[in-house]
Amino acid sequence: MCSDGMTTEKNRGATFSKWPQLKAVRNALRTGHCAPTVMRTLRELQGADSGPMVKLVSAMGGGIGMLRNECGAATSPILFLGLLYGQETGHDTVPKVITLGQKYLNRFKDIRGGVRCREVTPTFQHVCPCLQVMRRAPGILIDVVREDQKHRAPESPASTARGHAELLQLFHEQKFHCAHNVLLKLQDSAEVNDEHLRATWGLIGGTVLQGMTCSALTAGVLAIGLRYGGFESSYMRTPRLLFRIAAGLEFMQDKYNAFNKSMNIANSLGLWFKNTYKATECKDLLALDLSTPEGVARYISENTVERCRGICAGVAAQVKEMLKQLR
């Protein structure tokens, strides 16, 4: 359960103010789309400038590239955990952004039975479930952080943690991180900085090693957000957007919301990716599941990292070409 009213909590210099759900509702009504709304709420609860990180996630609404994969209320907290913890590891040697990210996603599933946009709500027209997860996500994430401060053990089985530690060691030796490989290739095109790299540390192996949306695709969507993302803050425009969604009217023209432009461009990338690679989720692309010890063992033994490098290179090249054409 998420907290309706938290006492002040500190984590590595971050201070979380009270009443996360109240602030989340307010932001939903002046921001609109899920990923930027949740990121804005978390950064404001932290007492930090929300603008730069909201821009980073501005194209993530609609399930990463408008493909109805991971809900933006699921992914924004993973990026926020990256900001808090970076590569800091827990007692199981696995980075906390991975273990806490997995714990957060498990808690998120309790709201709607899944973490994907298509699992949260049957269609975009059903806005109430979207508003519900935007309201509750920040409180759930903060509860996870509080539990870490109290040194509660992670929920992942020991065998899974060992497999993930082994896989992450391989990535370290190979100097490979799927999201970072893409973002670093796009540094000049999208003005990627160290904070963006820290925030995206959990975007590996299909989001905290769960085999969901390919993290190379996710990184490409983030780069588009950095380049074309806006910042919506209107109690007039956003309710109009929500009304149009609920009424089944066209709602993705740029004029309806400051995030729509970057989301539309990201959708073009997502459709290209799906057409090129015939799937968008890591477990489908690689035909193995990195969330299981067996999947990790196969990934290592079959040297699958080289295929991942190729996908990263393909995404980076496509994003560069798209950005060049859009100038």
Rosetta blueprint (number, residue, H / E / L):
1 M L
2 C L
3 S L
4 D L
5 G L
6 M L
7 T L
8 T L
9 E E
10 K E
11 N E
12 R L
13 G L
14 A E
15 T E
16 F E
17 S L
18 K L
19 W L
20 P H
21 Q H
22 L H
23 K H
24 A H
25 V H
26 R H
27 N H
28 A H
29 L H
30 R H
31 T H
32 G L
33 H L
34 C H
35 A H
36 P H
37 T H
38 V H
39 M H
40 R H
41 T H
42 L H
43 R H
44 E H
45 L H
46 Q H
47 G L
48 A L
49 D L
50 S L
51 G H
52 P H
53 M H
54 V H
55 K H
56 L H
57 V L
58 S L
59 A L
60 M L
61 G L
62 G L
63 G L
64 I L
65 G L
66 M L
67 L L
68 R L
69 N L
70 E E
71 C L
72 G H
73 A H
74 A H
75 T H
76 S H
77 P H
78 I H
79 L H
80 F H
81 L H
82 G H
83 L H
84 L H
85 Y H
86 G L
87 Q L
88 E L
89 T E
90 G L
91 H L
92 D L
93 T L
94 V L
95 P E
96 K H
97 V H
98 I H
99 T H
100 L H
101 G H
102 Q H
103 K H
104 Y H
105 L H
106 N H
107 R H
108 F H
109 K H
110 D H
111 I H
112 R H
113 G L
114 G L
115 V L
116 R E
117 C H
118 R H
119 E H
120 V H
121 T L
122 P L
123 T L
124 F L
125 Q L
126 H L
127 V H
128 C H
129 P H
130 C H
131 L H
132 Q H
133 V H
134 M H
135 R H
136 R H
137 A H
138 P H
139 G H
140 I H
141 L H
142 I H
143 D H
144 V H
145 V H
146 R H
147 E H
148 D H
149 Q H
150 K L
151 H L
152 R L
153 A L
154 P L
155 E L
156 S L
157 P L
158 A H
159 S H
160 T H
161 A H
162 R H
163 G H
164 H H
165 A H
166 E H
167 L H
168 L H
169 Q H
170 L H
171 F H
172 H H
173 E H
174 Q L
175 K L
176 F L
177 H L
178 C H
179 A H
180 H H
181 N H
182 V H
183 L H
184 L H
185 K H
186 L L
187 Q H
188 D H
189 S H
190 A H
191 E L
192 V L
193 N L
194 D H
195 E H
196 H H
197 L H
198 R H
199 A H
200 T H
201 W H
202 G H
203 L L
204 I L
205 G L
206 G L
207 T L
208 V L
209 L L
210 Q L
211 G L
212 M L
213 T E
214 C L
215 S H
216 A H
217 L H
218 T H
219 A H
220 G H
221 V H
222 L H
223 A H
224 I H
225 G H
226 L H
227 R H
228 Y H
229 G L
230 G L
231 F L
232 E L
233 S L
234 S L
235 Y L
236 M L
237 R H
238 T H
239 P H
240 R H
241 L H
242 L H
243 F H
244 R H
245 I H
246 A H
247 A L
248 G L
249 L L
250 E L
251 F L
252 M L
253 Q L
254 D H
255 K H
256 Y H
257 N L
258 A L
259 F L
260 N H
261 K H
262 S H
263 M H
264 N H
265 I H
266 A H
267 N H
268 S H
269 L H
270 G H
271 L H
272 W H
273 F H
274 K H
275 N H
276 T H
277 Y H
278 K L
279 A L
280 T L
281 E E
282 C H
283 K H
284 D H
285 L H
286 L H
287 A L
288 L L
289 D L
290 L L
291 S L
292 T L
293 P H
294 E H
295 G H
296 V H
297 A H
298 R H
299 Y H
300 I H
301 S H
302 E L
303 N L
304 T L
305 V H
306 E H
307 R H
308 C H
309 R H
310 G H
311 I H
312 C H
313 A H
314 G H
315 V H
316 A H
317 A H
318 Q H
319 V H
320 K H
321 E H
322 M H
323 L H
324 K H
325 Q H
326 L L
327 R L
